[in-house]
Amino acid sequence: MIEPADNACFRGTGYHAVRHRPGASPLLFGRFLMSLGAFVSLEDISDALPPYREEIVRVEMDQPLQKAYEEMETDIKKAFREHRGTRRLPASP
């Protein structure tokens, strides 16, 4: 039991109930599961992977999304102008 005088954040009787919930202990992994696991790095399987190819596919924005991006760009530019020389911009309200 926590005495009210010892608890500056709570005004009440000081009663604190502990609820035990079902779950698994992290010790289960080391004791029972570690020996059954297979730990593989990308280097171990890279020979079996297909060749990596990256492509850029341009997609036109629809009108509402383009408008939102333009408004965001305007707001960011305005904030940088208003707070020139500072390292941080204030959080938005």
N, C-alpha and C positions, 0 to 999 in steps of 0.2 A: 504494500500500500504506500502511495506517495502522499506525504503530508502536504496540505495546502500551502504551508509556509515555504516549503521547498520547491514549489512549482509556481514560477512567476507568470507563466503563460496561461494558466487555467485556474478559474475560480469555481470551485465546486467541492465535492466531498473528498476528492483525492483517490477515489476508488478507480482501479485500473484492471480490467479483465484481460487476460491473455487468451486468445483463441488459437487453438492448434488446428492447422489445416493439413489435409492430406498432401503428400508430395514425395518426391524422391530426393534422397541425400546426394550431394555431389560426390561423396565417397564411393557411391556405387560405380561410377565411371572407372576410377582407378582400380577398384578391387575386382570387378566382374566384367566390365565391358572393354577395357583397354586391350586385353589380349585377343579380343574378337574383331577389333577394328583394323582397317587397312588405311594407311596414311600415304597418299599419293601426291606428288608434286607435278606441276605441269611439265617439267623436264622428263619425268618418267614416262609420260604418254605422248610427248610431242611428235614422235615418229609416226604415230597412228592417226594424227589429226590431219584434216584436209588443209591445203595451203590457205593462208589468211589473205583475204582481199577486202579492202575497204573502198566503199563508193560513197560519193555525195550525191544525193538525189534532191533536187530543188523542188519545193512544193509551194505554190502560191497561197498566200493567206487569204482567207475570206474577209469580207469588209469589216465585220465587228471585231475580229481579232487584230486586223491591221490598225483600226482606230484605237484600240486599247494599247497597242504597242507604241503608237505615236504619242498618245497622252502620257504614257509612262516615260518615254524619252524626254518629252517636254518638262515633266515634273522633275526628273533627275537633273537635267541641264539647269533648271531654275534653282534647285537646291545647291548645286555646285557653285553657281554664280553668287548666291546669297551667302554662302559660307566659304568663300574663297580664302585659301591659306590655312584652313583648319584641317586636321588629319581625320576628323570624324564628322559625319553628318548626324544631327539629332534624330532620334527614333520618331517615326510618324505617329500621330495621335490615334 
